[in-house]
Structure formats: C-alpha cells, structure tokens
C-alpha cells in the first residue's frame, strides 16, 4: 500500500515551437495525493488545483534542454474566485541548471501586472538561466514554485502548465 501523500509526476515534457510545456501531471506536488489539499489532474493536460495548504511546493524538470543555451521559465497560473492567501504572501520561483540557481519573489495579485480581463498569470518575468557546459551534469533544467516559510494557509491556485522557452 502506498502511504506517500506527495504526488510524483511523470516528468514528461511536450515539445512546442522554441521550447517545452510541462503540464501538472508531470510535476512533483507536496501533499498532492491528499484530496483535502489538492485536486490533481485527471488527464495529461488538465490543471492541478490547490484546495488549501500551509506548505506550497511544486517542482519539476525538463531533461530535453541543450548545453550552453539560455532558457526562460514561466508558470501559467489562475486563481479561483474564492482564492485566499495570495494578496499577503509572496510566491518564490526557482530555476536551476547544474550548480547555478536563480530565485524570484513575487506577490501574485500585486506584482504580476495582469490586465483585469486576463484570467491567467504568466509569471515570473525574467526567470532566465543559461545552461553551462561546465556545470551541466545531468541535462536537467529544474524549476519550482514555493511558499513554505510563512506557515500560513493559502488556497485556490490553479496550475495550468509551465513554459520553458529557448531564448
């Protein structure tokens, strides 16, 4: 019997023009197997919906990237009408290649500059890294979305996909 409450994705990426798309079924989601906290995707391309957590950690990787190439990573997110916790809590985004990592902090509802009629957030801006031949150990570009430090509850976040674009 599997007692692990964390969801481990299939780590598949979809090749698109000038990059890759990673869908929630490919992501690792802490507390993802517990329906009190997450509604997991039913199909390959379906979103994952955060019900409520105090520890938000979603990670993944793409193993199809090229050495010495610059990539930009963005998460495509939505908020449900009853979302909570995202006005006062910052989200942290990370991208890593080899030994290099870059972090961005973002208050989703304050800093994302989304037009009122636009229902999706494509964030963060400029989460860009160049894969380096000297530190490119396993051909993986790793990325993550976090809010684990406050201990406060948040909910209503919909993860649609992750975009990895070759620059």
PETAUR-V267389 format. One record per residue. N is the residue number from 0. SS is DSSP state (H for helix, E for strand, - for the rest). OMEGA is omega in radians with two decimals (999 if undefined). Layout:
n=(N,N)
ss=(SS,SS)
omega=(OMEGA,OMEGA)
This chain:
n=(0,1,2,3,4,5,6,7,8,9,10,11,12,13,14,15,16,17,18,19,20,21,22,23,24,25,26,27,28,29,30,31,32,33,34,35,36,37,38,39,40,41,42,43,44,45,46,47,48,49,50,51,52,53,54,55,56,57,58,59,60,61,62,63,64,65,66,67,68,69,70,71,72,73,74,75,76,77,78,79,80,81,82,83,84,85,86,87,88,89,90,91,92,93,94,95,96,97,98,99,100,101,102,103,104,105,106,107,108,109,110,111,112,113,114,115,116,117,118,119,120,121,122,123,124,125,126,127,128,129,130,131,132,133,134,135,136,137,138,139,140,141,142,143,144,145,146,147,148,149,150,151,152,153,154,155,156,157,158,159,160,161,162,163,164,165,166)
ss=(-,-,-,-,-,-,E,-,-,-,-,-,-,E,E,E,-,-,E,E,E,E,E,H,H,H,-,E,E,-,-,-,-,-,-,-,-,E,E,-,-,-,-,-,-,-,-,E,E,E,-,-,E,-,-,E,E,E,E,E,E,E,-,-,-,-,-,-,-,E,E,E,E,E,E,E,E,E,E,E,E,E,E,E,-,-,-,-,-,-,E,E,E,E,E,E,E,-,-,E,E,E,E,E,E,E,-,H,H,H,H,-,-,-,-,-,-,-,-,-,E,E,E,-,-,-,-,E,E,E,-,-,-,-,-,-,-,-,-,-,E,E,E,E,E,E,E,-,-,-,-,-,-,E,E,E,E,E,E,E,E,E,E,E,E,E,-)
omega=(-3.14,3.14,3.13,3.14,-3.13,-3.13,3.06,-3.09,-3.14,3.06,3.07,3.07,3.11,3.11,3.05,3.14,3.06,3.09,-3.05,2.97,3.10,-3.11,-3.08,3.10,3.14,-3.03,2.97,-3.08,3.10,-3.05,-3.05,-3.12,-3.14,-3.06,3.05,-3.02,-3.07,2.90,-3.06,3.10,3.09,3.13,-3.09,-3.02,-3.13,3.11,2.97,-3.09,3.08,3.06,3.05,3.02,2.94,-3.14,-3.13,3.12,3.13,-3.08,3.09,3.09,3.04,-3.11,-3.14,-3.09,-3.08,3.08,3.06,-3.08,-3.13,3.13,3.06,-3.10,3.09,3.04,3.04,-3.01,2.98,2.99,3.06,3.12,-3.13,3.14,3.12,3.07,-3.04,3.03,-3.02,-3.09,3.09,2.97,3.09,3.14,-3.09,2.94,-3.07,3.02,-3.08,-3.12,-3.13,3.02,3.12,3.13,3.03,3.09,-3.06,2.94,-2.96,-3.06,-3.13,-2.97,-2.99,3.12,3.13,3.09,-3.10,-3.12,-3.13,-3.05,-3.13,3.00,3.03,-2.95,-0.13,3.03,3.01,2.96,-2.94,3.14,3.04,3.07,-3.01,-3.12,-3.05,-3.12,-3.06,-2.96,-3.01,3.11,3.14,2.94,-3.09,3.14,-3.14,3.09,-2.99,2.78,-3.02,-2.97,-3.03,-3.05,-3.13,-3.12,3.08,-3.12,3.08,3.11,3.08,3.08,-3.10,3.10,3.05,3.12,3.03,-3.05,3.07,-3.08,999)
